Amino acid sequence: MYGHRMLLRAGDLDLVMRPYRPDEAKFAVAGFETYEVMKYLFPLRSAQTLPDEEVFLERIRNDQDQFLWAICVVRDGEEIPIGSTSIRIDGMRGLSGIVIYDKSWWGRGIASATHLARTLYAFDVCDLVAIDSKVISDNAGSLRALESVGYCRTGTDYHVKMAAGRVRHAIRLTLVNPSDRAWNYFWGDSDIPTEFLEARSVARAALGRARRIVTLP
Ligand SMILES: CC(C)(COP(=O)(O)OP(=O)(O)OC[C@H]1O[C@@H](n2cnc3c(N)ncnc32)[C@H](O)[C@@H]1OP(=O)(O)O)[C@@H](O)C(=O)NCCC(=O)NCCS
């Protein structure tokens, strides 16, 4: 299934996160046949073609366990898809992912901004208690964007893939919903690791920013 429409800004860019429309799979194809875009994605190994992406988007539409958004840049009133982001729901937890398949938009703060909106949706709309993610350790931009909203490193999965001639490891991360209700439920009476206490402050600040910049019309 698709997530509801969200409006936000990244610097001077107007962004919309919304469901894909029929015939928009084509926007992903140039990126999905490019190794630079795909090399840090896993377990996906092959280039994705137009039929693959059409099947994928149709499957997502019918998948009750996953929210996905097209990330669009708004130009002259037109919403142009440049990437996708998702949360797979498993009980009270989610698993997040992102790809900006048009790499001409990398480094413009779009992942950081969309993580704010996705996190807001996960906690304020879906009522999730925590969100998990995994990132290839060399993927500095993705790690920074996740940690900027309060994801905390929990460990390493070794040798998840080969990329550009080197064995790559993945860092596991978890973002715990910082609201008192979710936080207390998540941790119960266990000792809370210090790094998660620090991450809670980051998550609270991020949600504060999200509530200022994200609109769900
Ligand atoms: C990873 C990806 C999502 C990042 O998106 P983006 O919009 O370029 O990220 P942002 O511009 O929001 O950058 C996030 C942070 O990382 C930094 N950053 C971005 N690219 C970086 C790089 N190559 N090296 C180091 N830092 C980088 C930015 O400066 C920013 O830090 P700041 O908030 O301190 O300024 C995008 O490059 C992408 O889609 N890559 C291919 C697919 C992929 O790797 N998906 C993630 C799988 S876990």
The ligand as an SDF file (V2000), in Angstrom:
LIG
                    3D

 48 50  0  0  0  0  0  0  0  0999 V2000
   21.9880    7.3460    0.2690 C   0  0  0  0  0  0  0  0  0  0  0  0
   21.0170    8.3800   -0.3100 C   0  0  0  0  0  0  0  0  0  0  0  0
   19.6050    7.9490    0.0420 C   0  0  0  0  0  0  0  0  0  0  0  0
   21.3410    9.7440    0.3200 C   0  0  0  0  0  0  0  0  0  0  0  0
   20.4020   10.6840   -0.1720 O   0  0  0  0  0  0  0  0  0  0  0  0
   20.7360   12.2670   -0.2570 P   0  0  0  0  0  0  0  0  0  0  0  0
   19.4850   12.9940   -0.5140 O   0  0  0  0  0  0  0  0  0  0  0  0
   21.8520   12.4430   -1.1970 O   0  0  0  0  0  0  0  0  0  0  0  0
   21.2200   12.5450    1.2310 O   0  0  0  0  0  0  0  0  0  0  0  0
   21.2780   13.9830    1.9190 P   0  0  0  0  0  0  0  0  0  0  0  0
   21.6100   15.0020    0.8840 O   0  0  0  0  0  0  0  0  0  0  0  0
   20.0760   14.1800    2.7490 O   0  0  0  0  0  0  0  0  0  0  0  0
   22.5610   13.8040    2.8300 O   0  0  0  0  0  0  0  0  0  0  0  0
   22.5080   13.2480    4.1320 C   0  0  0  0  0  0  0  0  0  0  0  0
   23.7740   13.6100    4.8770 C   0  0  0  0  0  0  0  0  0  0  0  0
   24.8620   12.8360    4.3820 O   0  0  0  0  0  0  0  0  0  0  0  0
   25.8520   13.6770    3.8260 C   0  0  0  0  0  0  0  0  0  0  0  0
   26.2650   13.0080    2.6070 N   0  0  0  0  0  0  0  0  0  0  0  0
   25.5160   12.8270    1.4840 C   0  0  0  0  0  0  0  0  0  0  0  0
   26.2310   12.0980    0.5960 N   0  0  0  0  0  0  0  0  0  0  0  0
   27.4150   11.8170    1.1900 C   0  0  0  0  0  0  0  0  0  0  0  0
   28.5870   11.1030    0.7960 C   0  0  0  0  0  0  0  0  0  0  0  0
   28.6610   10.5110   -0.4050 N   0  0  0  0  0  0  0  0  0  0  0  0
   29.6270   11.0340    1.6500 N   0  0  0  0  0  0  0  0  0  0  0  0
   29.5560   11.6160    2.8620 C   0  0  0  0  0  0  0  0  0  0  0  0
   28.4750   12.2980    3.3170 N   0  0  0  0  0  0  0  0  0  0  0  0
   27.4300   12.3920    2.4650 C   0  0  0  0  0  0  0  0  0  0  0  0
   25.1880   15.0040    3.5700 C   0  0  0  0  0  0  0  0  0  0  0  0
   26.1100   16.0750    3.6210 O   0  0  0  0  0  0  0  0  0  0  0  0
   24.2030   15.0660    4.7140 C   0  0  0  0  0  0  0  0  0  0  0  0
   24.8670   15.4030    5.9020 O   0  0  0  0  0  0  0  0  0  0  0  0
   24.4800   16.7270    6.6930 P   0  0  0  0  0  0  0  0  0  0  0  0
   23.0370   16.5300    7.1040 O   0  0  0  0  0  0  0  0  0  0  0  0
   25.4050   16.7560    7.8300 O   0  0  0  0  0  0  0  0  0  0  0  0
   24.6370   17.8370    5.7160 O   0  0  0  0  0  0  0  0  0  0  0  0
   21.1850    8.4830   -1.8620 C   0  0  0  0  0  0  0  0  0  0  0  0
   22.5300    8.7590   -2.1430 O   0  0  0  0  0  0  0  0  0  0  0  0
   20.7810    7.2100   -2.5800 C   0  0  0  0  0  0  0  0  0  0  0  0
   19.6130    7.0050   -2.8750 O   0  0  0  0  0  0  0  0  0  0  0  0
   21.7650    6.3160   -2.8820 N   0  0  0  0  0  0  0  0  0  0  0  0
   21.4880    5.0770   -3.5890 C   0  0  0  0  0  0  0  0  0  0  0  0
   20.6050    4.0970   -2.8300 C   0  0  0  0  0  0  0  0  0  0  0  0
   21.0160    3.9190   -1.4000 C   0  0  0  0  0  0  0  0  0  0  0  0
   22.1900    3.8200   -1.0600 O   0  0  0  0  0  0  0  0  0  0  0  0
   20.0060    3.8650   -0.5270 N   0  0  0  0  0  0  0  0  0  0  0  0
   20.1940    3.6980    0.8980 C   0  0  0  0  0  0  0  0  0  0  0  0
   20.2690    2.2750    1.2470 C   0  0  0  0  0  0  0  0  0  0  0  0
   20.4270    2.0480    3.0000 S   0  0  0  0  0  0  0  0  0  0  0  0
  1  2  1  0
  2  3  1  0
  2  4  1  0
  2 36  1  0
  4  5  1  0
  5  6  1  0
  6  7  2  0
  6  8  1  0
  6  9  1  0
  9 10  1  0
 10 11  2  0
 10 12  1  0
 10 13  1  0
 13 14  1  0
 14 15  1  0
 15 16  1  0
 15 30  1  0
 16 17  1  0
 17 18  1  0
 17 28  1  0
 18 19  1  0
 18 27  1  0
 19 20  2  0
 20 21  1  0
 21 22  1  0
 21 27  2  0
 22 23  1  0
 22 24  2  0
 24 25  1  0
 25 26  2  0
 26 27  1  0
 28 29  1  0
 28 30  1  0
 30 31  1  0
 31 32  1  0
 32 33  2  0
 32 34  1  0
 32 35  1  0
 36 37  1  0
 36 38  1  0
 38 39  2  0
 38 40  1  0
 40 41  1  0
 41 42  1  0
 42 43  1  0
 43 44  2  0
 43 45  1  0
 45 46  1  0
 46 47  1  0
 47 48  1  0
M  END
$$$$
